[in-house]
Amino acid sequence: MRNTINILGVNFDNVTMDEAVKIGIGLFEEEGKHSVYTPNPEIVMAAYDNLELQKQLNEGSLVIPDGIGVVIGSRIIRKPLKERVAGYDFTRLLFNVLKDTEKRIFFYGSKPGVAELAAKKIRQEFIGIKIVGICDGYEQNQEKIINSINEANPDLVLVGLGAPRQEAWISNNMEKVKGKVFIGVGGSFDGFSGTVKRSPDIFIKLNIEWLHRLVTQPSRIFRMLKLPQFIIKMFIEGKKYK
């Protein structure tokens, strides 16, 4: 039975990183198709006002808190999540397991050339991993995208279109596409490729990765404003639990 905590309408699995990876690997052996989502506070706020997005997230087989803000929010309402489970790190840990299997992986998303570079670097790092197809997120022909994925016959499809586009794509196309597990990876292809540098370890350990991103990418300030809005909303929600 899943142990979930509801954060502004989104049901998060209350898991550690190790538990999340174990569940993620286990999805390949379960019946049916499975989606994995990694909402941060910005996505939770979007889902609060977009019930279709909220529904899509809650249909996920695994929903992990990609952002320390979500964990802080859970503590405010006195239903603490165990820890932050960053989607970028979660996916890399999956790679480390899948490199020793026959599981086939497809990369869909990001700007032209980025997913290709990401695949090249992932193949170099995780020797033996089977990335069998790539399609950038700027391709508009949906039939072509679906045919490309089906021809590659993957077990795992990583969809990096950004929220809410990737969640909608997975929800609307999962049954049409070959694949067992579908993960919304946001901007992870940028990180895998080195196009966007990950925050230094000290920022990650202190859970202030958002600060490094804001300093290095000032254009994100309007997106970052969602975080204080989220925290305020959680304090309002917290009154219901007192």
HELIX and SHEET records of a PDB file:
HELIX    1   1 MET A   17  GLY A   26  1                                  10    
HELIX    2   2 LEU A   27  GLU A   29  5                                   3    
HELIX    3   3 PRO A   41  ASP A   49  1                                   9    
HELIX    4   4 LEU A   51  ASN A   58  1                                   8    
HELIX    5   5 ILE A   68  ILE A   76  1                                   9    
HELIX    6   6 GLY A   87  LEU A   98  1                                  12    
HELIX    7   7 VAL A  114  GLU A  125  1                                  12    
HELIX    8   8 GLN A  142  ALA A  152  1                                  11    
HELIX    9   9 ARG A  165  ASN A  173  1                                   9    
HELIX   10  10 SER A  188  SER A  193  1                                   6    
HELIX   11  11 ASP A  201  LYS A  205  1                                   5    
HELIX   12  12 GLU A  209  THR A  216  1                                   8    
HELIX   13  13 PRO A  218  ARG A  220  5                                   3    
HELIX   14  14 ILE A  221  MET A  224  1                                   4    
HELIX   15  15 LYS A  226  GLY A  238  1                                  13    
HELIX   16  16 LYS A  239  TYR A  241  5                                   3    
SHEET    1   A 2 THR A   4  ILE A   7  0                                        
SHEET    2   A 2 VAL A  10  ASP A  13 -1                                        
SHEET    1   B 6 LEU A  62  VAL A  63  0                                        
SHEET    2   B 6 HIS A  34  TYR A  37  1                                        
SHEET    3   B 6 VAL A 181  GLY A 184  1                                        
SHEET    4   B 6 LEU A 156  GLY A 160  1                                        
SHEET    5   B 6 ARG A 104  GLY A 109  1                                        
SHEET    6   B 6 LYS A 130  CYS A 135  1                                        
END                                                                             
